[in-house]
């Protein structure tokens, strides 16, 4: 008989799982494991519905959406029970380009220097070979001095090359990069990201893009627009990880939003922010909730990604009221 997690008896500080364990875990068990992970990260319980099967003499679980009120809770429900084919396609860093092109035009897409097809259908973690076909197909000689090698089926699975000549001369670094790419291509990110099933089933590819920076050592400004039923409610202008400006839908500045933010810089609303909001509304029309991410490079907006499960639904709000406020905006019914 399967062990049922008990929040009192189990040592919550040491989750009894790793990637290989989760790879072999039945999907019917995902809600219970996610509930434990959610408790570990947030200190809050995730309400589950238990259904008993007399035929199989087993229990199955599902997140009880009727009892969900907060943003982080509802993102957990979306991760397991609310992912659509369109959301999965728009999570794919290659396929999302078609969606953006159709909605707002190709002029907002970053250039693609190179794209390589499926590495493997085997998602078991293996570093048995460094001779990765996709990686070896990259023609480094034709690439610019700086670029980004990324996988299309995960988050932050990328490697930034700031100086191509130094990179290619360092054979050890090239092999390490190749080994990382190999591992990423053979893994299912949904199991690393906290059961973010919008990443499940994406065929792994390598995408090479230019490294867009005004200065090679400095990030470009980024804009994030949180859209609920196509309505922008939170707009964030990032200058770096700890310096940002945050507004509500009426462009009234917000303080005490993220727990990790150290300084909220007050700036005036500019044309780029207004443009990002207008474009985000168009991209968000098909979804109950999505965060639309942008970057600003040489006075031009570039689309970055559509984020359906920001921070895997474990956002650290400095003011906990925002967890409830944003949760009220999410309608878990089907998008009409």
C-alpha positions in Angstrom: 0.0 0.0 0.0 1.3 3.4 -1.0 2.5 5.7 1.8 0.2 8.7 2.2 2.1 11.9 3.0 1.4 13.2 6.5 2.5 16.8 7.1 3.1 16.0 10.8 5.0 12.8 10.5 7.0 13.5 7.3 10.2 15.5 7.5 9.1 18.4 5.3 12.6 19.8 5.1 13.8 16.7 3.1 11.4 15.9 0.2 11.8 12.2 -0.6 12.3 12.7 -4.3 14.9 13.4 -7.1 14.6 13.6 -10.8 14.8 9.9 -11.5 12.2 9.3 -8.8 9.8 11.8 -10.3 10.5 10.5 -13.8 8.9 7.1 -12.8 6.2 8.7 -10.6 2.6 8.0 -11.8 0.9 11.2 -12.9 -2.0 10.4 -10.5 0.5 11.0 -7.7 1.5 14.5 -8.9 -1.1 16.4 -6.8 0.1 14.9 -3.5 3.8 15.6 -4.3 3.1 19.1 -5.5 1.1 19.8 -2.4 4.1 18.8 -0.3 6.5 20.9 -2.4 4.1 23.9 -2.2 4.0 23.5 1.6 7.8 23.4 1.7 8.2 26.5 -0.4 5.4 28.7 0.9 4.3 27.2 4.3 0.7 26.9 3.0 -1.4 23.8 2.3 -2.9 23.1 -1.0 -6.4 21.7 -0.7 -6.8 18.3 -2.4 -9.8 16.2 -3.3 -9.5 12.5 -2.6 -11.3 10.1 -4.8 -11.5 6.4 -3.9 -11.7 3.7 -6.6 -13.4 0.6 -5.4 -12.4 -1.2 -8.6 -8.7 -0.7 -8.1 -8.8 -0.2 -4.3 -6.7 3.0 -4.8 -7.1 6.7 -4.0 -6.5 9.4 -6.6 -6.1 13.1 -5.9 -6.9 16.4 -7.6 -6.5 20.0 -6.5 -9.8 21.3 -5.2 -10.2 24.4 -7.2 -13.4 25.4 -5.3 -11.2 26.2 -2.2 -8.5 28.1 -4.1 -8.4 31.8 -3.4 -4.8 32.9 -3.8 -2.7 33.5 -6.9 0.0 31.0 -6.0 -2.7 28.3 -5.2 -4.4 28.8 -8.5 -1.2 28.6 -10.5 -0.7 25.2 -8.9 -4.1 24.1 -10.3 -3.2 25.5 -13.7 0.1 23.6 -13.7 -1.6 20.2 -13.2 -5.2 20.6 -14.5 -5.4 23.7 -16.7 -2.7 23.3 -19.4 -4.0 23.4 -23.0 -2.3 22.5 -26.3 -2.1 26.2 -27.1 -0.4 27.0 -23.8 2.1 24.2 -24.4 2.8 25.5 -27.9 3.3 29.0 -26.5 5.7 27.6 -23.9 7.8 26.2 -26.7 10.4 28.8 -27.5 10.3 27.9 -31.2 6.5 27.4 -31.7 5.6 30.6 -29.8 7.2 32.6 -32.6 4.4 31.6 -34.9 1.8 32.7 -32.4 3.5 36.0 -31.9 3.9 36.5 -35.6 0.2 35.9 -36.2 -1.0 38.1 -33.3 1.3 41.2 -33.6 3.7 40.7 -36.4 7.3 39.4 -36.8 8.9 42.7 -36.2 8.8 42.1 -32.4 10.6 38.8 -32.6 14.4 38.4 -31.9 16.4 37.2 -34.9 17.2 33.5 -34.9 20.8 32.7 -35.9 20.3 28.9 -35.9 17.8 26.3 -35.0 18.4 22.6 -34.7 15.7 19.9 -34.6 14.8 17.2 -32.2 17.7 15.6 -30.3 16.0 12.7 -28.8 12.6 11.3 -27.6 14.3 9.8 -24.6 13.8 12.1 -21.6 15.8 9.9 -19.3 18.8 11.9 -17.8 22.0 10.7 -19.4 25.4 12.2 -20.0 26.8 9.1 -21.7 28.0 11.0 -24.7 29.5 14.4 -25.3 29.1 14.1 -29.0 25.7 15.7 -29.2 24.5 15.9 -32.9 22.5 19.1 -32.4 25.3 20.9 -30.6 27.8 19.7 -33.2 25.7 21.1 -36.0 26.1 24.7 -34.8 28.3 26.6 -37.2 30.2 28.8 -34.7 32.2 30.4 -37.5 29.1 32.1 -38.9 27.9 33.3 -35.5 28.5 36.8 -34.2 31.0 37.6 -31.4 28.3 37.1 -28.8 25.2 34.9 -28.8 22.9 32.8 -26.6 22.5 29.0 -27.0 19.2 27.9 -25.5 16.9 24.9 -25.3 13.3 25.5 -26.3 11.7 23.2 -23.7 12.9 24.6 -20.4 13.4 27.7 -18.3 16.9 29.2 -18.0 18.3 26.3 -20.0 20.7 28.5 -21.9 24.3 29.4 -22.2 25.5 32.9 -23.0 28.7 33.3 -25.0 29.9 36.9 -24.6 33.2 36.4 -26.5 33.1 33.7 -29.2 36.9 33.6 -29.7 37.7 33.1 -26.1 34.9 30.5 -25.8 36.1 28.4 -28.8 39.7 28.5 -27.6 38.7 27.1 -24.2 38.1 23.5 -25.1 37.2 22.5 -21.5 34.5 25.2 -21.5 33.2 24.1 -24.8 32.9 20.5 -23.6 31.2 21.6 -20.3 28.7 23.6 -22.4 28.1 20.6 -24.7 27.6 18.4 -21.7 25.0 20.8 -20.2 23.2 21.1 -23.5 23.2 17.3 -23.8 21.7 16.9 -20.3 19.0 19.5 -20.9 18.0 18.0 -24.3 17.4 14.6 -22.6 15.4 15.9 -19.7 11.8 16.8 -19.0 11.8 20.3 -17.5 8.4 19.9 -16.0 9.9 17.7 -13.3 12.6 20.2 -12.4 10.2 23.2 -12.4 7.7 21.8 -9.9 5.2 19.9 -12.2 4.9 22.7 -14.7 3.1 20.5 -17.3 3.0 23.2 -19.9 6.6 22.0 -20.6 5.6 18.4 -20.9 5.7 17.0 -24.5 7.7 19.8 -26.1 10.1 18.3 -28.6 13.6 19.4 -27.6 15.5 21.8 -29.9 18.5 24.1 -29.8 17.9 27.8 -30.6 20.7 30.3 -31.1 19.9 34.0 -30.8 22.1 37.1 -30.7 23.0 38.3 -27.3 21.2 41.6 -27.3 22.8 44.0 -24.9 23.6 47.7 -25.1 26.7 46.9 -23.1 28.0 43.3 -22.9 28.1 43.5 -19.1 24.8 45.1 -18.5 21.2 43.8 -18.9 18.7 45.5 -21.1 15.5 46.8 -19.4 12.7 44.2 -19.3 9.0 44.7 -19.0 6.5 42.2 -17.7 2.8 42.5 -18.1 0.5 40.3 -15.9 -2.7 39.8 -17.9 -5.9 38.3 -16.5 -8.6 37.6 -19.1 -6.6 39.9 -21.4 -6.7 42.8 -18.9 -3.3 44.0 -17.7 -3.3 44.3 -13.9 0.4 44.5 -13.0 3.1 46.1 -15.1 6.8 45.8 -14.1 9.8 47.5 -15.6 13.0 45.7 -14.5 16.3 47.4 -14.7 18.0 44.5 -12.9 17.0 41.8 -10.4 16.7 44.2 -7.5 15.7 47.5 -9.2 12.3 47.9 -10.8 9.2 50.0 -11.2 5.8 48.4 -10.5 2.4 49.7 -11.4 -1.2 48.5 -11.2 -3.6 48.7 -14.2 -4.2 52.4 -13.6 -0.4 53.0 -13.6 -0.4 53.8 -9.9 3.0 52.8 -8.4 3.0 49.8 -6.2 5.3 49.2 -3.3 6.1 46.0 -1.3 5.2 43.6 -4.1 8.1 41.2 -4.4 9.9 39.9 -1.3 13.2 40.0 -3.2 12.9 43.5 -4.6 15.3 45.9 -2.8 14.5 49.2 -4.6 11.5 50.4 -6.4 12.6 53.1 -8.8 10.0 55.7 -9.6 9.9 56.5 -13.4 7.4 58.1 -15.7 5.3 55.9 -18.0 6.9 56.1 -21.4 5.9 55.0 -24.9 7.6 51.6 -24.6 5.7 50.7 -21.5 2.4 51.8 -23.1 3.3 49.8 -26.3 4.2 46.7 -24.3 0.8 46.8 -22.5 -1.1 47.3 -25.8 0.7 44.4 -27.5 0.4 42.2 -24.4 -3.4 42.5 -24.5 -3.4 41.1 -28.0 -1.1 38.2 -27.1 -3.2 37.4 -23.9 -6.6 37.1 -25.6 -6.6 33.3 -25.7 -5.7 32.8 -22.0 -7.2 33.3 -18.6 -3.9 34.3 -17.2 -0.5 34.9 -18.8 2.5 37.1 -18.1 3.9 38.6 -21.2 7.7 39.3 -21.1 9.5 42.0 -23.2 13.0 43.4 -23.5 14.1 46.8 -24.7 17.1 47.0 -27.0 18.3 50.0 -28.9 14.9 51.7 -28.5 13.0 48.8 -29.8 10.7 46.3 -28.0 11.4 42.6 -28.4 9.2 39.8 -27.3 10.8 37.4 -24.8 8.2 34.8 -23.8 4.7 34.0 -22.5 4.9 32.8 -18.9 1.9 30.9 -17.6 3.3 29.8 -14.3 5.6 32.6 -13.0 8.1 31.4 -10.4 6.2 28.0 -10.6 3.4 29.6 -8.7 5.5 30.2 -5.6 5.9 33.9 -5.8 7.3 35.5 -2.7 5.1 38.5 -2.1 6.3 41.1 0.3 2.8 42.1 1.0 0.8 38.9 1.3 -2.4 40.7 0.3 -1.3 40.7 -3.3 -1.4 36.9 -3.3 -5.2 37.2 -2.7 -5.7 40.3 -4.9 -4.2 38.6 -7.9 -5.9 35.3 -7.1 -9.2 37.0 -7.4 -8.4 38.0 -10.9 -7.9 34.4 -12.1 -10.9 32.6 -13.4 -10.3 28.9 -13.5 -13.2 28.2 -15.9 -12.5 27.4 -19.5 -11.5 30.3 -21.7 -14.4 31.0 -24.1 
